[in-house]
């Protein structure tokens, strides 16, 4: 069953609205030809409703931004985001460097 989807998707234009090398690597391992075009959507926000909702909204916004910026709509634009939450509701954001990352993990 998955082979049918793979054959179909491998012939379509797919854009990954993310600069993440890991996400690109995952899609490459699936054998999909994916273009990478990172969005410039701001990630500075708080988990006002829920952190899960924030993540979904941000991923959607990234995909929409890339789709609109391209003008020509590709078959599929994939938006994704990852967050780290401490103590149930504190959004940590991206660390500035390795030392900052270690400090965040100690919280």
C-alpha positions in Angstrom: 0.0 0.0 0.0 2.8 2.5 0.9 4.5 1.7 -2.4 1.5 3.3 -4.3 1.9 6.5 -2.3 5.6 6.5 -2.8 5.3 6.1 -6.6 2.7 8.9 -6.7 4.7 11.3 -4.5 8.0 10.6 -6.1 6.7 12.2 -9.3 5.4 15.4 -7.7 7.0 18.6 -6.7 7.5 18.6 -2.9 8.8 21.6 -1.0 10.0 21.3 2.6 9.4 24.7 4.4 12.2 24.1 6.8 15.9 24.6 6.9 16.3 21.5 9.2 18.9 19.1 7.8 17.3 16.3 9.8 13.8 16.7 8.2 15.4 16.8 4.8 17.4 13.6 5.6 14.2 11.8 6.7 12.5 12.7 3.4 15.5 11.7 1.4 15.6 8.3 3.1 12.0 7.8 1.9 13.3 8.3 -1.6 11.4 11.5 -2.2 12.8 14.4 -4.3 12.3 17.4 -1.9 13.3 21.0 -2.4 14.2 22.9 0.7 13.0 26.4 1.2 13.1 27.7 4.7 10.5 30.3 5.7 11.4 33.4 7.6 8.4 33.1 9.9 9.2 34.4 13.4 9.3 31.7 16.1 9.3 34.1 19.0 6.0 33.4 20.7 4.5 31.9 23.8 2.3 28.8 24.3 -0.8 30.9 24.9 -3.4 28.2 24.3 -1.3 25.0 24.3 2.2 24.2 23.2 0.9 21.6 20.8 -1.4 24.1 19.2 1.4 26.6 18.9 3.6 24.0 17.2 0.8 23.1 14.7 0.0 26.7 14.0 3.7 27.6 13.4 4.2 24.6 11.1 1.1 25.6 9.1 2.2 29.2 8.9 5.7 28.2 7.6 4.1 26.1 4.9 1.7 28.8 3.9 4.5 31.4 3.8 6.6 29.4 1.5 3.6 28.5 -0.8 2.7 32.2 -1.0 6.2 33.4 -1.6 6.7 31.0 -4.5 3.7 32.2 -6.4 3.3 28.9 -8.3 1.8 26.4 -6.0 3.8 23.2 -5.8 1.9 19.9 -5.3 2.9 19.7 -1.6 4.5 22.0 0.9 5.5 20.4 4.1 5.7 22.6 7.2 7.2 21.3 10.4 8.3 22.6 13.8 9.7 21.2 17.0 9.6 22.8 20.4 11.0 22.0 23.8 8.8 22.6 26.8 10.0 22.6 30.4 7.9 22.2 33.5 4.7 21.6 31.5 4.3 25.0 29.9 7.6 26.9 29.5 8.6 27.2 25.9 12.4 27.1 25.7 13.0 28.1 22.1 16.3 27.6 20.2 19.5 27.7 22.2 22.0 30.3 21.1 25.0 27.9 21.4 26.1 24.7 23.1 26.6 26.4 26.5 23.1 27.9 26.3 21.6 24.5 25.4 23.2 22.9 28.4 21.9 25.7 30.6 18.4 25.1 29.2 18.6 21.4 29.9 19.6 22.0 33.5 16.4 23.9 34.2 
